[in-house]
Amino acid sequence: MELRYLTPDDLDDVLDVRRRSFGPMPAADVERWRDLVTPILPEGRYLGAFDGARLAATARLRPFSQWWYGRPQSMAGVAGVTVNPEDRGRGVGSLIMRAIIDRAVELGDAVSALFPATTPIYRSLGFEHAGAQHTVTVPAEALRTIRPAGQVKLRRMGPDDAAEVMAILDRVHRAARASGPISANEAGWRWWLDEPDDFLYLADDGYVIYRWSGHDIEVDNLVAASEETAKALWSMVGSSSSIADSVTANLAPDDPVLWLLRERSKEQVRQTRWMFRVLDVPEAVARRGYPAGVTLDAAVEVADPVRESNAATWRLEVSGGTGAAIRSLDQGPRLTINGFSALYAGIPTATLRLAGLMSGDTRHDEALDTAFAARPYMLDYF
Ligand SMILES: CC(C)(COP(=O)(O)OP(=O)(O)OC[C@H]1O[C@@H](n2cnc3c(N)ncnc32)[C@H](O)[C@@H]1OP(=O)(O)O)[C@@H](O)C(=O)NCCC(=O)NCCS
C-alpha cells in the first residue's frame, strides 16, 4: 500500500469508498460534502492508501479547537475513516490511522478526538473513551414555560457571522471552564452557517442553530452567555410547540436549560461516545487549563508504542491554572497512553486502575484526579 495526500481528482473514488463504508450519500449532500472537504486537500489533511492506482482506504483530519478546562487548543478531529470492504481485516485501517496520527503531530496538534464506529482499532492506537455528545429530547411543550426576559434582540445570521459565533463560543466555554466542546475554524463555520434548511439566529452574547425534522425540532447548538439570552433563544425554539411534538438538542450535561425547565420527567438522553488521544504529552499538558487553586507535583510513567516520544517518565507540575510535563528520573505510577489520555480527559484514577490502564504507586491519585477533573462533552458530531 502506498500512502499519499488526496487531490480533487480523487474525490469520486473517495465517494465510492465512502458509499461502500457508510452507505449511499443523498445526491443533494454530495455537493455540500465536496465544499467541506475541498479546502482541506491542499493542506494535506485527507490521506489515501492506494493499492497500485486503486484507492483502498481514506482518513481525514478536521481542524478544530477544543476547550479543556476553559482553555482552547487546536485539536485533530479524525473523520472519514473508511476501508474498502475487500481490503478490510488486513491492517489497512491501522496503517492509515498511524499515518494520520503522525500527520496531526506534523500539523502541530497535541490532542486528537474521533467518534468511533468501533472501538478496538482506535484503542490499539492509543485513543480511549473520554466523553460523549449528549442529545436530550423533551416534549416541545416543556419549553413553553421558559419566557423571554428583558429586551434581547435576535437577528437572523449567515456565513458572515462566523467570527462572531466563534467569539461567543470562546467566551461561554472559558466562563464555564468547559472540557471537550469543539469549534470549527472560520472556513468550517462559514460552511455550516450556509445550510439552507437551518434556522440561524444571533444575539449579542448567544446564538442558535435549529431545524425541522419531520414533526420535531432539532437544535444543533444553543449557546448563551447570559440568562436573558438563554431564555430568549429557548423560548423562541419553544414557540414551535404548537406544531412540533418534541425538541431534540445537543447539550452540555449540565446545560442551564435543564434547570430552566419546569418539568423534566419526560427527558430522554442519548449519548454518542467519542474517543480521545494525547498526541504530544508535554505540549498537551502545557495547553490545557487547570483549576486555579490546585497544585500537583507527581511523576507518571507513560507507555506509547505508536508515538515513541511520549514514552517516558513525566513529572507533571500544575499550579496557578497552568501545567507542565518535564522528563524525569523519578518513580511514579505507570499509564498506557490510553490511560494518560483518559486521565487528561478527567476519567478518575480509580476507574483507570480497575480498567487496567494504570498501575503502581497510588500516592498521587487524589491530586491527579483533582488537577485533571473534567466532565467532557461535545455539542457537535463530526
Ligand atoms: C473499521 C475499519 C476502518 C477497520 O479497517 P480494517 O482495515 O479492517 O482494520 P485493521 O485490519 O487494521 O484492524 C485493526 C483492528 O481493529 C479490529 N476491527 C476492525 N474492524 C472491526 C469491527 N468492525 N469490529 C470490531 N473490531 C474491528 C480488527 O480485528 C483489528 O484488531 P486485532 O488486531 O486485535 O484483530 C473498516 O472496517 C471500515 O472501513 N469499516 C466501515 C466504515 C467504518 O466503520 N469506519 C469507521 C468510522 S469511525
The ligand as an SDF file (V2000), in Angstrom:
LIG
                    3D

 48 50  0  0  0  0  0  0  0  0999 V2000
  -13.4110    0.0000   10.7870 C   0  0  0  0  0  0  0  0  0  0  0  0
  -12.4360   -0.1310    9.6110 C   0  0  0  0  0  0  0  0  0  0  0  0
  -11.9130    1.2560    9.2640 C   0  0  0  0  0  0  0  0  0  0  0  0
  -11.2910   -1.0180   10.0640 C   0  0  0  0  0  0  0  0  0  0  0  0
  -10.3710   -1.1690    8.9960 O   0  0  0  0  0  0  0  0  0  0  0  0
   -9.5230   -2.5410    8.7950 P   0  0  0  0  0  0  0  0  0  0  0  0
   -8.5490   -2.3190    7.7040 O   0  0  0  0  0  0  0  0  0  0  0  0
  -10.4670   -3.6590    8.6470 O   0  0  0  0  0  0  0  0  0  0  0  0
   -8.7890   -2.6130   10.2110 O   0  0  0  0  0  0  0  0  0  0  0  0
   -7.4830   -3.4680   10.6110 P   0  0  0  0  0  0  0  0  0  0  0  0
   -7.3910   -4.6580    9.7070 O   0  0  0  0  0  0  0  0  0  0  0  0
   -6.3080   -2.5390   10.6470 O   0  0  0  0  0  0  0  0  0  0  0  0
   -7.8800   -3.9280   12.0640 O   0  0  0  0  0  0  0  0  0  0  0  0
   -7.4570   -3.2730   13.2300 C   0  0  0  0  0  0  0  0  0  0  0  0
   -8.1060   -3.9110   14.4320 C   0  0  0  0  0  0  0  0  0  0  0  0
   -9.4900   -3.4990   14.5140 O   0  0  0  0  0  0  0  0  0  0  0  0
  -10.3190   -4.6390   14.5830 C   0  0  0  0  0  0  0  0  0  0  0  0
  -11.5400   -4.3510   13.8400 N   0  0  0  0  0  0  0  0  0  0  0  0
  -11.6290   -3.9080   12.5650 C   0  0  0  0  0  0  0  0  0  0  0  0
  -12.9230   -3.7430   12.2380 N   0  0  0  0  0  0  0  0  0  0  0  0
  -13.6520   -4.0780   13.3190 C   0  0  0  0  0  0  0  0  0  0  0  0
  -15.0510   -4.1080   13.5870 C   0  0  0  0  0  0  0  0  0  0  0  0
  -15.9500   -3.7490   12.6720 N   0  0  0  0  0  0  0  0  0  0  0  0
  -15.4500   -4.5030   14.8140 N   0  0  0  0  0  0  0  0  0  0  0  0
  -14.5350   -4.8590   15.7600 C   0  0  0  0  0  0  0  0  0  0  0  0
  -13.2050   -4.8680   15.5460 N   0  0  0  0  0  0  0  0  0  0  0  0
  -12.7580   -4.4650   14.3360 C   0  0  0  0  0  0  0  0  0  0  0  0
   -9.5260   -5.7420   13.9470 C   0  0  0  0  0  0  0  0  0  0  0  0
   -9.9510   -7.0110   14.4010 O   0  0  0  0  0  0  0  0  0  0  0  0
   -8.1210   -5.4250   14.4000 C   0  0  0  0  0  0  0  0  0  0  0  0
   -7.9380   -5.8340   15.7430 O   0  0  0  0  0  0  0  0  0  0  0  0
   -6.9260   -7.0640   16.0680 P   0  0  0  0  0  0  0  0  0  0  0  0
   -5.5940   -6.6060   15.5420 O   0  0  0  0  0  0  0  0  0  0  0  0
   -7.0000   -7.1550   17.5540 O   0  0  0  0  0  0  0  0  0  0  0  0
   -7.5120   -8.2050   15.3320 O   0  0  0  0  0  0  0  0  0  0  0  0
  -13.1130   -0.7650    8.3770 C   0  0  0  0  0  0  0  0  0  0  0  0
  -13.6570   -1.9940    8.7500 O   0  0  0  0  0  0  0  0  0  0  0  0
  -14.2280    0.0640    7.7420 C   0  0  0  0  0  0  0  0  0  0  0  0
  -13.9730    0.8770    6.8710 O   0  0  0  0  0  0  0  0  0  0  0  0
  -15.4790   -0.1540    8.1930 N   0  0  0  0  0  0  0  0  0  0  0  0
  -16.6640    0.5480    7.6630 C   0  0  0  0  0  0  0  0  0  0  0  0
  -16.6250    2.0410    7.9710 C   0  0  0  0  0  0  0  0  0  0  0  0
  -16.3240    2.3510    9.4210 C   0  0  0  0  0  0  0  0  0  0  0  0
  -16.9200    1.8000   10.3290 O   0  0  0  0  0  0  0  0  0  0  0  0
  -15.4100    3.2930    9.6340 N   0  0  0  0  0  0  0  0  0  0  0  0
  -15.0210    3.7290   10.9320 C   0  0  0  0  0  0  0  0  0  0  0  0
  -15.7070    5.0000   11.2390 C   0  0  0  0  0  0  0  0  0  0  0  0
  -15.2310    5.6380   12.8090 S   0  0  0  0  0  0  0  0  0  0  0  0
  1  2  1  0
  2  3  1  0
  2  4  1  0
  2 36  1  0
  4  5  1  0
  5  6  1  0
  6  7  2  0
  6  8  1  0
  6  9  1  0
  9 10  1  0
 10 11  2  0
 10 12  1  0
 10 13  1  0
 13 14  1  0
 14 15  1  0
 15 16  1  0
 15 30  1  0
 16 17  1  0
 17 18  1  0
 17 28  1  0
 18 19  1  0
 18 27  1  0
 19 20  2  0
 20 21  1  0
 21 22  1  0
 21 27  2  0
 22 23  1  0
 22 24  2  0
 24 25  1  0
 25 26  2  0
 26 27  1  0
 28 29  1  0
 28 30  1  0
 30 31  1  0
 31 32  1  0
 32 33  2  0
 32 34  1  0
 32 35  1  0
 36 37  1  0
 36 38  1  0
 38 39  2  0
 38 40  1  0
 40 41  1  0
 41 42  1  0
 42 43  1  0
 43 44  2  0
 43 45  1  0
 45 46  1  0
 46 47  1  0
 47 48  1  0
M  END
$$$$
